[in-house]
Amino acid sequence: MPANRREVTLRFLAEPTDVNFGGKMFGGAVMKWIDLAGFACASGWSGSYCVTAYVGGIGFERPIMIGSLVEARAQVVLTGSSSMHIAVDLYSRNPREAEWARTTTCLIVFVAVDEAGKPHPIPVWVPETDADRLLADYAEDMKTQSKQMEAKRACWLAPAGTAGSDQPYR
Ligand SMILES: CC(C)(COP(=O)(O)OP(=O)(O)OC[C@H]1O[C@@H](n2cnc3c(N)ncnc32)[C@H](O)[C@@H]1OP(=O)(O)O)[C@@H](O)C(=O)NCCC(=O)NCCS
């Protein structure tokens, strides 16, 4: 029976193994946390295995210091037939102190798929508060914009099967 939980919070420690060249948390590791929190949230909502379809609107507002405690808060903000827009916000704090600071925000799209990788229907999320409706609007805007970008991208992307060959991409 699916949990149908809208929110998930995960916590991590920013380990020294994930340091970047500037001595702070490596951005790729931060993106991994976003993906993990988004996946847990999407799976919990849909009661299904999910794949990442699109990552948009990612903003690195503050660096994360090595040794920080990091919290990834993920919530469903918009659902389609099989897709879920998940807002993931990261906060960090010194483990010896109380105050959290927001470091990173992202909107990421997951799709619920069956064992053959085919999308399947998910429960509908209905926004309840004004804040929910604002987030849903934001996700709708991102959806429209990403479709426009996708159409432009199709003009210059290499045809399938040509990438990696010696041929130029266009
Ligand atoms: C995502 C994926 C399952 C979509 O499959 P598809 O056959 O193209 O399915 P559809 O075109 O019917 O789209 C299914 C849903 O995904 C959404 N979707 C597909 N591509 C998307 C994209 N680039 N951005 C946002 N949403 C997207 C569609 O809008 C649709 O949503 P809806 O059902 O809520 O209306 C498929 O493209 C895939 O498997 N991609 C690879 C995923 C992956 O490897 N991720 C990284 C590791 S988890």
The ligand as a MOL file (V3000), in Angstrom:
LIG
                    3D

  0  0  0     0  0            999 V3000
M  V30 BEGIN CTAB
M  V30 COUNTS 48 50 0 0 0
M  V30 BEGIN ATOM
M  V30 1 C 11.3120 9.6710 -18.2090 0
M  V30 2 C 10.8490 8.5570 -19.1570 0
M  V30 3 C 10.3780 7.3480 -18.3290 0
M  V30 4 C 9.6690 9.1020 -19.9540 0
M  V30 5 O 9.2870 8.0920 -20.8110 0
M  V30 6 P 8.4540 8.4120 -22.1610 0
M  V30 7 O 8.2510 7.1330 -22.8560 0
M  V30 8 O 9.1020 9.5540 -22.8610 0
M  V30 9 O 7.0660 8.7990 -21.5650 0
M  V30 10 P 6.0650 9.9540 -21.9440 0
M  V30 11 O 6.4710 10.7770 -23.1040 0
M  V30 12 O 4.7310 9.2720 -21.9730 0
M  V30 13 O 6.1300 10.8840 -20.6550 0
M  V30 14 C 5.7460 10.3880 -19.3990 0
M  V30 15 C 5.7450 11.5480 -18.4340 0
M  V30 16 O 7.0700 12.0200 -18.2630 0
M  V30 17 C 7.1200 13.4080 -18.4680 0
M  V30 18 N 8.3950 13.7400 -19.0520 0
M  V30 19 C 9.0760 13.0350 -19.9750 0
M  V30 20 N 10.2150 13.6940 -20.2830 0
M  V30 21 C 10.2390 14.8070 -19.5270 0
M  V30 22 C 11.1360 15.8960 -19.3960 0
M  V30 23 N 12.2530 15.9960 -20.1260 0
M  V30 24 N 10.8180 16.8840 -18.5450 0
M  V30 25 C 9.6890 16.8270 -17.7970 0
M  V30 26 N 8.8000 15.8140 -17.8640 0
M  V30 27 C 9.0690 14.8290 -18.7330 0
M  V30 28 C 5.9750 13.6870 -19.4450 0
M  V30 29 O 5.5670 15.0500 -19.3790 0
M  V30 30 C 4.9190 12.7450 -18.9310 0
M  V30 31 O 4.2750 13.3270 -17.8130 0
M  V30 32 P 2.7350 13.0040 -17.4680 0
M  V30 33 O 2.5330 11.5030 -17.5970 0
M  V30 34 O 2.5790 13.4270 -16.0540 0
M  V30 35 O 1.9160 13.7790 -18.4350 0
M  V30 36 C 11.9770 8.1110 -20.1380 0
M  V30 37 O 12.3120 9.2200 -20.9580 0
M  V30 38 C 13.2010 7.6080 -19.4290 0
M  V30 39 O 13.2450 6.4690 -18.9930 0
M  V30 40 N 14.2510 8.4580 -19.3180 0
M  V30 41 C 15.4730 8.0760 -18.6650 0
M  V30 42 C 15.3600 8.2340 -17.1580 0
M  V30 43 C 16.6930 8.0550 -16.4900 0
M  V30 44 O 17.4940 7.2580 -16.8940 0
M  V30 45 N 16.9370 8.8520 -15.4260 0
M  V30 46 C 18.1990 8.8650 -14.7410 0
M  V30 47 C 18.3890 7.7440 -13.7820 0
M  V30 48 S 17.0390 7.4820 -12.6840 0
M  V30 END ATOM
M  V30 BEGIN BOND
M  V30 1 1 1 2
M  V30 2 1 2 3
M  V30 3 1 2 4
M  V30 4 1 2 36
M  V30 5 1 4 5
M  V30 6 1 5 6
M  V30 7 2 6 7
M  V30 8 1 6 8
M  V30 9 1 6 9
M  V30 10 1 9 10
M  V30 11 2 10 11
M  V30 12 1 10 12
M  V30 13 1 10 13
M  V30 14 1 13 14
M  V30 15 1 14 15
M  V30 16 1 15 16
M  V30 17 1 15 30
M  V30 18 1 16 17
M  V30 19 1 17 18
M  V30 20 1 17 28
M  V30 21 1 18 19
M  V30 22 1 18 27
M  V30 23 2 19 20
M  V30 24 1 20 21
M  V30 25 1 21 22
M  V30 26 2 21 27
M  V30 27 1 22 23
M  V30 28 2 22 24
M  V30 29 1 24 25
M  V30 30 2 25 26
M  V30 31 1 26 27
M  V30 32 1 28 29
M  V30 33 1 28 30
M  V30 34 1 30 31
M  V30 35 1 31 32
M  V30 36 2 32 33
M  V30 37 1 32 34
M  V30 38 1 32 35
M  V30 39 1 36 37
M  V30 40 1 36 38
M  V30 41 2 38 39
M  V30 42 1 38 40
M  V30 43 1 40 41
M  V30 44 1 41 42
M  V30 45 1 42 43
M  V30 46 2 43 44
M  V30 47 1 43 45
M  V30 48 1 45 46
M  V30 49 1 46 47
M  V30 50 1 47 48
M  V30 END BOND
M  V30 END CTAB
M  END
